[in-house]
Amino acid sequence: MSLKSPIQIRHLLPVVSQSKLAFLASAEAPPFFSVLPESSIEQSGLLIIGPEGDFTAEEVHSLKSAGAAPVGLGPCRLRVETATISLLSALMLWSDAKHR
């Protein structure tokens, strides 16, 4: 895993469109575990965590159009670092379960 520095959405869109697996943490999105069964395991992918206060509606639309799957992390708003750990932990558990 590599952690990238924050970048502008316009620079992220080409990366998302070339990725086979991209999850976008968004407050109004369906729960992460309801989106996972539709996903396939890939060797690499993207976990996109937004700024404090979430993405704008336009940013979410742009990222979805580029291929990112919006996922929610529950009813509570999480700080960026907590959302990152939560999303990565859930993804690792799902991936481990799929490999068994």
C-alpha positions, -999 to +999 in steps of 0.1 A: +000+000+000+012+035-007-003+067+007-004+095-018-003+132-010-035+152-015-042+161-051-068+180-070-098+160-083-089+169-119-055+152-115-072+121-099-098+115-126-074+099-152-060+076-125-095+065-114-106+058-150-075+036-155-080+017-123-099-016-122-110-010-086-117+023-070-138+030-039-149+066-030-157+071+006-187+094+006-211+103+034-243+097+014-232+065-004-245+030+001-228+010+029-194-004+020-204-040+026-234-037+003-211-026-026-183-052-020-202-083-034-204-066-068-166-061-068-139-084-080-105-088-062-078-070-081-040-068-075-042-030-070-069-003-066-077+030-051-093+040-018-103+077-022-108+095+010-120+131+008-113+162+028-129+171+061-165+178+054-167+154+025-166+159-013-188+183-031-217+169-052-198+178-083-166+160-071-186+129-063-203+130-097-169+134-115-153+105-096-183+083-102-183+091-139-146+082-140-154+048-125-152+051-087-177+032-066-191+054-038-192+036-004-204+047+029-188+040+063-218+043+085-240+070+099-212+088+118-188+112+101-153+100+104-121+120+104-099+114+073-074+092+092-102+072+108-121+068+076-089+055+059-082+029+085-119+018+086-121+014+048-088-004+045-096-027+074-130-036+058-114-042+024-087-064+039-112-086+057-134-089+026-104-098+005-092-124+030-126-140+031-128-141-007-095-159-009-106-188+014 
